[in-house]
Amino acid sequence: MQVRELMNPAVVTVEPSSSAALAARLISRHNVGALPVCGGDGRLRGIVTDRDIVLRCVAAEEDPAQVPVRDIMTRNCATVSPGDDCREATRVMAAQQVRRLPVTEGGKIVGIVSLGDLAKCQAFDMEAAKALSEISENIIRP
């Protein structure tokens, strides 16, 4: 099965110049854990998570209304293509210790696939469980 069959094509994105406060509101409003950061051309520049906002902005005692997303986002994030096999997505998630992957085509965001998306598909529940185990193992034991 290909990533395009499980990915969510309705992706909420944020621009690098947007504030961390706006990113937090979008994360809350859309009930997601991460936002791809894209330029005006739609090209992926990075990803910002709820954890990035807390650790790199709030805990650092910065004003989320004044901090641009580009200052707290993760650059050079792992991605997959719509035509990639879902097993490859779980392998990348485990290797990169992430639960969500932007799906890009020609450098532009076309979707996002999460560990939850993969776990919902019974064909990949073992791979998703293994990836989650590997992610959790490294969080618990540095």
Phi, psi and omega per residue, in radians:
M1 nan 2.452 -3.122
Q2 -1.620 2.716 -3.138
V3 -0.959 -0.673 -3.090
R4 -1.011 -0.430 -3.116
E5 -1.381 -0.322 -3.114
L6 -2.025 -0.310 -3.058
M7 -1.200 2.765 3.023
N8 -1.665 2.003 -3.113
P9 -1.422 -0.202 -3.139
A10 -1.609 1.445 -3.031
V11 -1.733 2.260 3.025
V12 -1.551 2.219 -3.123
T13 -2.111 2.953 3.096
V14 -2.395 2.633 3.119
E15 -1.536 2.671 -3.129
P16 -1.010 -0.533 -3.111
S17 -1.462 -0.162 3.114
S18 -1.158 2.703 -3.130
S19 -1.367 2.725 3.053
A20 -1.067 -0.568 3.116
A21 -1.105 -0.762 3.098
L22 -1.099 -0.765 3.123
A23 -1.028 -0.752 3.124
A24 -1.085 -0.731 3.117
R25 -1.118 -0.717 3.118
L26 -1.145 -0.729 3.098
I27 -1.047 -0.766 3.132
S28 -1.179 -0.846 -3.080
R29 -1.078 -0.672 -3.077
H30 -1.725 0.047 3.087
N31 0.915 0.905 3.095
V32 -2.140 2.894 -3.136
G33 -1.801 -0.184 -3.089
A34 -2.690 2.660 3.081
L35 -2.207 2.216 2.978
P36 -1.129 2.468 3.117
V37 -1.806 2.074 -3.068
C38 -2.231 2.528 3.033
G39 -1.323 3.085 3.124
G40 -1.049 -0.365 3.134
D41 -1.501 0.002 3.128
G42 1.463 0.001 -3.130
R43 -1.392 2.419 -3.122
L44 -1.211 2.242 3.113
R45 -1.922 -0.380 -3.107
G46 2.952 -2.841 3.109
I47 -2.532 2.507 3.087
V48 -2.169 2.313 -3.116
T49 -1.952 2.898 3.047
D50 -1.027 -0.629 3.125
R51 -1.164 -0.678 3.080
D52 -1.031 -0.769 -3.122
I53 -1.088 -0.779 -3.122
V54 -1.174 -0.892 -3.026
L55 -1.349 -0.712 -3.032
R56 -1.592 -0.197 -3.103
C57 -2.146 -1.174 -3.052
V58 -1.107 -0.889 -3.127
A59 -1.144 -0.455 3.097
A60 -1.454 0.101 3.117
E61 1.047 0.631 3.049
E62 -1.655 2.751 3.119
D63 -1.515 1.941 -3.111
P64 -0.981 -0.462 3.126
A65 -1.275 -0.345 -3.085
Q66 -1.841 -0.282 -3.079
V67 -1.568 2.108 3.091
P68 -1.299 2.578 3.137
V69 -0.940 -0.644 -3.116
R70 -1.008 -0.428 -3.134
D71 -1.413 -0.293 -3.079
I72 -2.133 -0.121 -3.094
M73 -1.294 2.826 3.002
T74 -1.614 2.144 3.117
R75 -1.581 2.886 3.082
N76 0.888 0.794 -3.135
C77 -1.312 2.690 3.105
A78 -1.168 2.556 3.111
T79 -2.431 2.916 2.966
V80 -2.305 2.884 3.091
S81 -1.787 2.719 -3.141
P82 -1.008 -0.549 -3.108
G83 -1.491 -0.066 3.115
D84 -1.185 2.624 3.068
D85 -1.232 2.505 -3.134
C86 -1.064 -0.519 3.082
R87 -1.101 -0.603 3.088
E88 -1.147 -0.680 3.109
A89 -1.080 -0.761 3.133
T90 -1.179 -0.620 3.104
R91 -1.120 -0.762 3.134
V92 -1.136 -0.739 3.114
M93 -1.025 -0.800 -3.137
A94 -1.129 -0.791 -3.100
A95 -1.154 -0.648 -3.092
Q96 -1.627 -0.078 3.141
Q97 1.054 0.818 3.132
V98 -2.254 2.742 -3.135
R99 -1.858 -0.135 -3.127
R100 -2.418 2.498 3.092
L101 -2.270 2.230 2.984
P102 -1.147 2.504 3.080
V103 -1.862 2.100 -3.079
T104 -2.143 2.677 3.061
E105 -2.445 2.067 -3.088
G106 1.097 0.531 3.126
G107 1.443 -0.094 -3.116
K108 -1.814 2.532 -3.124
I109 -1.266 2.263 3.104
V110 -2.190 -0.082 3.138
G111 3.052 -3.112 3.049
I112 -2.514 2.477 3.119
V113 -2.185 2.363 -3.121
S114 -1.996 2.858 3.065
L115 -1.035 -0.641 3.092
G116 -1.079 -0.700 3.091
D117 -1.047 -0.762 -3.125
L118 -1.208 -0.645 -3.129
A119 -1.190 -0.516 3.138
K120 -1.179 -0.432 -3.140
C121 -1.559 1.967 -3.054
Q122 -1.017 -0.449 -3.139
A123 -1.150 -0.369 -3.083
F124 -2.135 0.269 -3.080
D125 -1.137 -0.573 3.105
M126 -1.214 -0.737 3.116
E127 -1.126 -0.729 3.129
A128 -1.133 -0.718 3.108
A129 -1.111 -0.702 3.118
K130 -1.142 -0.764 3.127
A131 -1.089 -0.772 3.122
L132 -1.087 -0.718 3.117
S133 -1.061 -0.765 -3.140
E134 -1.186 -0.662 3.103
I135 -1.144 -0.843 -3.109
S136 -1.138 -0.642 -3.118
E137 -1.065 -0.728 -3.132
N138 -1.338 -0.386 3.062
I139 -1.303 -0.709 -3.114
I140 -1.284 -0.782 -3.136
R141 -1.993 1.839 -3.093
P142 -1.117 nan nan
